[in-house]
Amino acid sequence: MPAEWTPHRGTWLSWPHKEASWPGRFEQIPGVFAEMIRQLAPGEEVHVNVADAAMEAAARRVLGERRVHPANVFFHHHPTNDAWCRDHGPIFVQRTVEGRREQVILDWGYNAWGEKYPPFDLDDAIPTRIGNALGIPVLSPGIILEGGSIEVNGRGTLLTTEACLLNPNRNPALGRDEIEGYLRDYLGVSHILWLGDGIEGDDTDGHIDDLTRFTDPGTIVTVVEDDPSDRNFAPLRDNLERLRAMSDQDHQPFRVVTLPMPRPLYCEGQRLPASYANFYIGNEVVLMPGYDPQRDPEAREALQGLFPTRRVEVIDCTDLAWGLGAFHCLTQQWPR
């Protein structure tokens, strides 16, 4: 599996339509998608799953209102249950067959984070639908795995969390060793590193993309909470200590950079899983979620230093976070 920063042919999204994912705030969400597409499209194709021609027309109207140039935006009539394409979308990997390099789509099983939000049958079918439409071979490993639960450096190392991958609501018959076997076999990794718990409010049971990300093969950025009274303080400190003791596939220590957490964000009394780690790396731009005018600039400065050849664009995610996710949760890269 190539690292996210390697050159993309494009980015996949699933257009938002499930109002229950953003109760009371759904009207603002299509505009956030339009801004994501506006930032990404100059540097790569943007492929958007929609249910039908009517949804495509509605999406095009939103893009037109936001002055998004349509030349690099492509719509596909693949109906979905929800918009979280990182978790239900295709994971593109590369393999060599008879000396020839080819692309393959992995269609892991998808059960809406432990059957929390049925129905999810349309989302579960998305990778195979896309593979069939594009003529790309599809492999089905046969276990549940979401794209947001794994992070790779493209050199053989994978990061994940015990809280998610070992949760019995995914693959109750599999232990750590069996799950690692699937990761090695299908993602081409040789070195698997485990962090502990996720952040408060995260309904995915601890996805790695809210915690810790690779920014190059030897550099890791991870979120920390400075307030000892915050419930995120202890689990994030534990993850930081684990990372500082880890090494890569070549037994070299990582460079570990910290990001702040935004101040706690609530909606209707519910703590939201707001995290600056949920950024997305495009060909020309890094989309960073903005939540907190006091702490956004510090996070942006840290990320800009890690991505000197890309511009870091901060987009307000205070409405988007009510759906319990941000930019990385919504996107899936299509490597060249």
C-alpha positions, 0 to 999 in steps of 0.5 A: 500500500503506497503512503498517502503522500505519494503522487495521486491520480485522484481522491475519492469522496462520497457525497453527503446525503444522510441528514441523520449524520449531522442532525440540525447542521446538514445544510452546511455540510455540502458547502464544506465538501465543495471547499474540499473539492475546490482545494484538491481539484487543481492538483488531482482528479476528484471522484465523487460517489453519488446515488443517481443523476438527481444527486449528481445534479444537486452536487454540481449546483453546490459546486457551481455556487462555490465556483468550483471548476468542474474540469477535474471533478468526476461523478460516479453513480454508486449509491452509499449509505453515508459519506465516510469514504475513508472507511467504506471506499476502495483501498488501492494497493500495488502488486507485481504479476509476472514482472508487471506492476498492476493496481488492485483494489482491496474490498475489506468488509465494512460493518459501520464501526461495529454495526453502530449505524445500520444499514451499511450494505451500500457502503460495504459494496462500494470498493467492488462497484468501483473496481468493476467500473474501472476494470481494476481487479478486486480482492476481498480479504474476508475480514472487517477493516476500515481505512481510518484504522490503519496508517502506512509509511510506504516502506513496510511499517503500519500503525494501528490501535488495539482499541479498534482492531482488537475490538470484538465488534469487528472480528471477534474470532481473530486475535492480534496474530491473525489480524497481523497476518491479514495486514501483512498479506494484503497490505504488503507490510512487514512491521506492525506497531500498536498504539492504545486508546483513541480520543474522547467522542470517537465512535470508531473505537479509536481510529489511528487517523485521529491520533497519529500519522506518518508525514514521511517514512521516518517522521510521525506526528501525534496529538497530545493534550496538555490539560491533565484534567482532560480525559484525553490527557492520559491515553494520548500521553501513553501513545506518545510514550509508545511512539518514542520507544518504537522503531521503523522497519529498518530498526531506526527510531522515528522522529516524533513531532507533536500536535496540540489538541483543540480545546474541547468541542461540544454539540448538544452536550456531546464531546466531539472527536475534534483532532488536528491529526485528521488532515488529508494529504493531497498532491498540492495541498494538505487539508487541515480541519480547523476547530479553534481560533486559538490553537489552529495556527499552532497546528497549521504551523507544525504541519506546514513545517512537515509538508514544505512542498504543499500548502496547508489549508485550514477549513472550518470543521466545527459543523463537519465534526458534528458528524464525528469525523473530518477530512481524512475520514471523508477521503480516500486516495487513488495512487498513480 
